[in-house]
C-alpha cells in the first residue's frame, strides 16, 4: 500500500520480507517514497536533500 494515498502498488511482499531504503512508486498518485518495511510495518525514510555539484 502507498503511504501517501493508501492505494495498491505493484510490490508483493511476504511475512518475512525486510526492506531498507526501498524506493516505492505509486502508479495512482505518481509519487516515489523511500520506505523501510519489517513484518508488514511500513515506515517512511527521510529523503536526502539534493545537493548541487560544483
WOKA-V561835 format. One record per pair of residues at least 12 apart in sequence whose C-alpha atoms are under 8 Angstrom apart, sorted by the first residue. I is the first residue (numbers start at 0). GAP is how many residues later the second one is. Records with the same first field share a line. If there is no record, write none. Layout:
# WOKA-V561835
I->GAP  GAP
This chain:
# WOKA-V561835
1->22  24
2->39  41
4->24
6->19  21
7->18
8->16  17  18
14->24  25
15->22  23
16->20  21  22  23
17->18  19  20  21
18->16  17  18  19
19->15  16  17
20->13  14  15  24
21->12  13  14
22->12
32->12
33->12  13
